[in-house]
Amino acid sequence: MTRYIEMVRPPSTSLTGIRFKPGGFSFFYDPLLLRDAADRTVEFDRTLIPVIDPVIPAPNLSLDEFFLRRLAAPS
């Protein structure tokens, strides 16, 4: 992101943001997914994101596991 964005979300919803280090996104996803995405919130297809159960005591461990399974060298 190059600037601050304020978001309003409906009640009873949650938002999870994941920041990748420069160049890190392409290890997990097709970099073309980010085309024209600067300064926008992009909703991903559910098949491309982990299921995060709100009752899991450590959701970060679920995210780590998901991304470790997806880890592959960029093309």
Long-range contacts (C-beta under 8 A, 24 or more apart in sequence): 1-38, 1-39, 2-38, 2-39, 3-39, 5-39, 5-40, 5-41, 7-41, 14-54, 16-52, 16-59, 16-63, 18-63, 23-74, 26-74, 26-75, 27-71, 27-72, 27-73, 27-74, 28-67, 28-70, 28-71, 28-72, 31-74
